[in-house]
Amino acid sequence: MSIVVEQQGDTVVMRIAGIFGYRMHADFMRAVRGAQKGAACVIDLINTDHIDSAGMGMLLMMREMFGGDAARITLINPNPKVHGVLVTAQFQELFKIAYGYKGS
């Protein structure tokens, strides 16, 4: 389990590896609080094995902290299992979900 954060221009990129759940809460919220509000944010899920309800809750908290409907957050490269969880929860209505994302 890990979160790596880097700034690419006006975009914050967070790469999440392992199980995105409660055990990542402190690290994820530290990364979110350290990100510039109003910046575009990309959450790279290519190395995320699973997301549970706590992980989805953290994404929702991040969305609110970044401005709710005005938030520019893209979830990229989820594996089929993670994508299925996100779609079941209708996260495609709240976030852009993309594959092969190259940056903004």
N, C-alpha and C positions, 0 to 999 in steps of 0.2 A: 504494500500500500504506500503510495507516495503522490505528492502533488508538486509539480515543478511549475514555476511561474516565470514568465519573461515578458518584457515590454517590447512590442514591435511597432514603433511609431506611436500612433494614438490607439493602438489595440493591445489589450492585455490577453496573453495566451496562457491558459492553465491546462497542463497535461496531467490527467488523473490515471494512475495505474493501480490495478488490483481491484478490490471490492470497494465501491463507493458507497459507504454507509456510515453509521454512527461513529466508528473508530476514527474516521477522517474529519469529524466535525471541527475540532480545534484548529487543525492545520488549514482546512478549507476556509473557515471564517477568518482566520488570520490573513490568508491570501486575499480574500474578498475585501476586507477592511483596508488592506494595503494598496488595493487597486484604485486608480484615479476614477472617481465617480464621473459619469458622463462619457467615459471612454467606451469604445466598442470592446466586447469581451468574447473570446473564443474559448470554449471548453472542449479540449481534444480528448475524446473517449476511446481512441484507438487501442489503448492498453488497459481499458477498464473491462474487467471480467464480468462484473455484476453491479447493478445498482438496486438498492433497496429503498424502502419508504423514507428512511432518514436521508439518503442521498438526494432523493427527489425533493424532500422538504428543504434541503440546503439550497438546491437550485431555485426553488420558489422564494426563499429568503433573499438570495442574491438578486433575483429579478426585482423584488420590491426595493432593495437598497440601491439598485441602479436606475430606479425611476419607474417601475411598474410597466405599463404599456409602452412607455418611451424607451425602455431599456433596449440596448443593441447587443443581444447575447445570441451567439450561434453555438449550437452543440454539433460537433463534427465527428465523423467516423465511428459511430457506435457499431459494435458487432451486432449480429442479428438478434441475439438474446436481449441485449440492452435496448436496442431499437424497439423490440417488441414490448418491453416494459414501458418505454416512453410513449409509444403510440397507444397502448392500452389505457394509460393515464391521460391521454389526449394532450401531451406536452407539445405536439406540433402546433397546437392552437396558441401556445404561449411563447415558444422559442422557434427560431429557425433551426432545422435539422438538416445537415448537409454532409456529403461525402466528397472526398478529394479536395477539400478546401485548401486554397493556396494563400489566403490572406486577404485583407481588405484593400 
